[in-house]
Amino acid sequence: MFYRTAGQFKTSYSADQALFPVRQDAVLLIVILAFAWIIFPLTASEFTFQTLLIPILIYSLAALGLNILTGYAGQLSLGTGAFMGVGAYACYKMVTLMPWMNPIVAILLSGVFSAGIGVVFGIPSLRIKGFYLAIATLAAQFFLVWLFEKWAWLYNYNASGAIQVPNLDMFGVYVAGPQATSFTQYYVVLAIVSLLTWVCINLTRGRPGRTWKATRDMDIAAELIGIDLMRSKLTAFAVSSYIVGVAGALFVFMWRGAAEPNLFDIPLSFRILFIAIIGGLGSVLGNYLGAILIVGLPVVLGIVPEALGLEITSATVEHLNVMIVGGLIIFFLIIEPHGLAQLWRLIREKLIIWPFPH
């Protein structure tokens, strides 16, 4: 079988704790990266770029940021959409005030502003937790969206109240704005998402990740063994908000092209939360699996009935999508709380020991 591990010996503790203790995992990742970097861009249509590939990557990154905070550090948050808005508006102000700035640098720097706001609203986590912390982050959601709407300086006093992405080029190639191609934007998004995913994998496997997990599992015991809870929680808020802010900048500059304040309202926060729950809290892989399901489900519901000769309206597709997503959330919360990532781990274990019984 593909996952036969005979002959793969571990001769040290570091080898046993490697990112890919099974050689086939590394091969599978190389195949996935080859599809993402080479095959998909060369074969995808404009519809595929705009409807599947780009949004899946952006939503995966946003869910990864939320997962750092909720899945690894155990701090509930319902303000993900607003923190994405902070990143989007910060990026917009930087590229309009400093047109000479490299757009990728602007996108990466936008997360710094979101991280700062995230730390400010993360301070209540030092005193409250659980449901009460979720309410505090929900208050941040409403306040920030109100600020996006009322502070005209953020959208350069535009009469419509919206931000419009200008044409931004890098080395003579447009990467954002009306003249940018989906092909170019896809590669920019893929590069940034790959970089931040690599950073998050190292953080969660290293000392910060162990500190967050200890804080999540039992904060009193973590403090007794010498973990600084204030640093652990605020670091989680900062890292999470930074990633979410970068995702927000990509969301507007590399996909939507324009944004109004209500784009970052509570439905966006819940959408990111659903991706994290269905994919699996406390998992990097789960964010991608959840995003593929959430983003791809409406497309499948719209294409499959037509292929079978059945007429279906867009309203029906939307209702079916909401019903299926709601059912999946209930299913995973009851049957498999660790989401799609846990299902993949179980399948992988079965493949390793096949054909012997578990």
N, C-alpha and C positions, 0 to 999 in steps of 0.2 A: 504493500500500500504506500501511498504518497507520504504518510507520516511515520514510516517505520524508523525507529530511533536506535536500532541495533548498531553497536560499534561506536556510538557517540559517548565517550567517557569524559567525566569531569574529574580533573586531577587537582583542583584548587577551589577554595571558597569563592574567589572572584569569578571563576569560570561558571560555577553553579549559579551565581547571581547575575550573570550576564543578561543583557537585554534580550538576546536570542539564545537561550540555552539549548533549543532544538534547532538544528541547521535548517530544517524545512521552513521555519518561521521567517528566517532571513530571505530565503528564496521567494517565499510568497510575497513579502514586502517589496522585493525587487520587481516582481511581476506587476504588482499594483502600481508602483511608481512608473514603470515603463508605460503602462496604459495611461496614467495620468499625464505624463510629460510628453509622450510621443504619439501614441495611437489615438487617444481621444481628440487632441487638437487637430490632427490631420484628417480625421473622419467626421467630426461633429459639424452639424449645421448651425446656422445662426439661432434657430429655435432651441436646439440642444444646449448651446452655450448660455442663452438667456433664461431658459426655463429649468434646466437641470444642473449643469456643471458649476456655473458661477454661484448660484444661490446655495447649492449644497456645501460648497467650500466655506462660504461666509457664515451660514448658519452653524456649521460644524465648529468654526472658530469661536463664535459667540457662545455656543453650548459648552465648549471647552473652558472658556473663562468662567461661566457659571459653575461648572463642575469643580473647578479648583476651589471655589468658595463653599459650595454646598456639599459636593460629593467627598472632597478630601478634608476640608476644614470643619464641615458640619454646621456652617452658618447659613441660615435660610435667607434668601433674597428674592424679592418680587420686583426689583427695580432695574432689571437687566436692560430693558428697552430704553429707559432714560439714560443709562450710562453709555449705551450705544449712541444716543443722541449727542451726548457731550463730546464724544470722539468725532462725530460727523461735523458738528458746528465748530469745534476747535480746528479741525483740518480746513474747513471752509474759510475761517478767518485767517489762518496762516497763509493759504495760497492766494488770498485776495490782498492781504496787507504786504506780503512778500512774494510777488509773482516770480521772482528768480529762484525760489526754493525748489529743490528737487521734490517732485510729488510723492515719491516713495518715502523720502525722509519726513515729509509732512504727515503722511499717514502713520508712520511709526511714532512720530512725536505726539500725535493727537492722543495716543493712549496715555501719555504722561498726565495730561489734564484730567482725563477720566480717572486715572489712578488717584490723583489728589482729591477729587470730589468723592471717590469711593472711600478713601480713608476718613474723610470728614463724616460721612454718613455711616461709617463702620464703627465710629467711637461708641455708639450705644451698645454694641456687642460686648463691651467690657462689663456691662451691668446687666443686660437682659439677653435672653436666648429664646430659641424656639419660635412659637407663635408671635410673641411680642416683638422679636427682632424682625420677623417677616412684615409686621405692621409698620415698623419703623422704616424699612426699605420701601414699602408701598407708599409711605408719605413722601419719601425722596422721589419716587416715580412721579407723583402728581405735582410736586413742587418744581421739578426740573422741566417737565413738559409745559407747565405754566410759564416758566422763565423763558423757554424757547419761543413762546408765543408773544410775550409782553415786552421782552428786551429787544428793541428794534435794532440795536447795534450788532446783535449776533447775526442777523440776516441782511446787514448793510442797508437798513431802512428801505428794503424792497416793498413796494406797495402791496404785493401779493402775500407777503409774509413768508415766502418760501425761499429756499436757497437753491440756486442753479449752479451746477458744476461747470466751471469754465473749461476751455480747451487747455489741457496741460500736456506738455511734451517732455520727453527725456531722450537726449541724444538724437533729436530730430524726429522722433516717433511719438505720436500722440498716444498717451496712455489713459487719459480721462477726458470727458467732455463729448460733445456731439460728433467730433471728428475721429474719435478713438474707435477702433474695431474691437469686437468681442474677442477675437483671437488674442490680441495684445492684452486686453484686460484680464482674460483668463490666466495668462502666464504670470501677470503681476500678482493676482490673487493667489495663485497656486504657490508662487515663491514665498510670499509673506506667510501664508498658512502653514507651509512646510517648515519654515524657520521657527515660527512660534510653537508649533507642535513639538518640534525637536527640543526646544527650550523647556516646554512643560513636562515632557517625558523625563528629562534630566532633573527637573525640580522635584517632581513627585517621587522619583526613585532615590533622591538624595536626602540630605538632612532636613531641608524645609518640608518635604513631603512627609517624612516620619514625624516631624513636629506637628504638622497639621492633622495627621491621623490620630496622634495621641490626644490632641485637643478635642477632636471630634468624638473619640470613643469615651473619654472620661476626663474632663478638663481639670477636676480637682486632683485626680491622681497624677495628671501631667504636671500640674504645678508643684506637687509634692516631690517629684523627681527632678525638679530644677528647670522646667520649661517656663519661659516667660510668656504668659498667656496674652498679655497686651501685644507684644511683638508678634506672636504667632497669629493672632486674629487680624491685626491691622496689616500684616504682611499678606495674608490671604486676601483681604479686601483690596489691597493695592495691586497685587498680581492679577487677580480676577478682573478688576475694573480696567486695568491696562489692556488686557487681551480683548475684553468686551468693547472698549473704546476704539481699538484698531479695527475690530469687526464692524463697528458702526461707521467708521470712515470708509471702509471698503464697501459697505452696504450702499452708501450713497454715491461715492465717487466711481466705483467700478461696476455698479449694477443699476441702481435706480436713476442716476443722472440728476435728480432733483428731489427735494424733500420738504414737507411741511411738518410743523410740530406734532400733529396728531399721528404721524407715521411712527413715532416712538412711544405711542401710548401703551396702555396695559396689555392689549392683545398681543403685541410683539413680545413683551416680557413672558407672557404665558406660553407663547409658541416656542421660545427658547427653552423654557422650563420643561415643556412636554418632550422636546427632543432629548434633553438630558435624562428625563425619567425613563422614557422608552428605550433609549440607548443603554442606559445603565449608569447610575451615580457612582463616582469613584473609579471611572474608567476613561482612558483616552480614546480607545477604539470605539466605545459606545457612542460618542458624540457623532462620529461619522456614520455609523449604522443608523442612529436615530434620525439624522438629517436626511439621509438617503430615503428613509421610509416616509418622513413627513413631507419632504419636497416632492418626492416621486409619486406618492399616492394619488394626488389630484390628477397628475398627468396620465397615470395608468387608468384611472376611473373615466377619463375623458376619451382615451384612445381605444381601450379594449371593447367597450360596447359598440362603438362605430365599426370596429373591425369585424364584429359579429353580426353587423347589420341591424343593430338596435339603435333607436333614436333616444338620445338623452340630452336634456338641456343643461346649461351651465349651472343653473340654480340647483338642479337635482344632484349634480356632481358635488357642489359645495355642501349640500345637506348630507350626502353620503360620506363625504370626507370627514365632516365634524362627528358624525355618528361612529365611524370606524376608529378615528383617533381617540374619541372618548372611551370606546370599548377597549381599545388596546391599553390605555392608561390604567383602567380598572383591572384588566387582565394581568398586567405586569406588576402592579402594586400588590395583588393578591397571590398570584401563582409564582411569579419570578421577579422579586423586587430589584434584582441586579440587572434586569433588562436584557437587551439583545446581546450585549457583550458576554453575559454569563452563558447564554445559549451557545454562542460560538466556543466558549471555553469547554463546555460539555461535549460538543461535537468534536472538538480537537482531541480531548481525552479519549473519546471512543475510537477515533481514527488511530491514535497511537497504540492502543492495546488490541485493535481488531486483528483477528477474529475471535479473540478470547473474551469471555464475559467479564463484566466489571464487578 
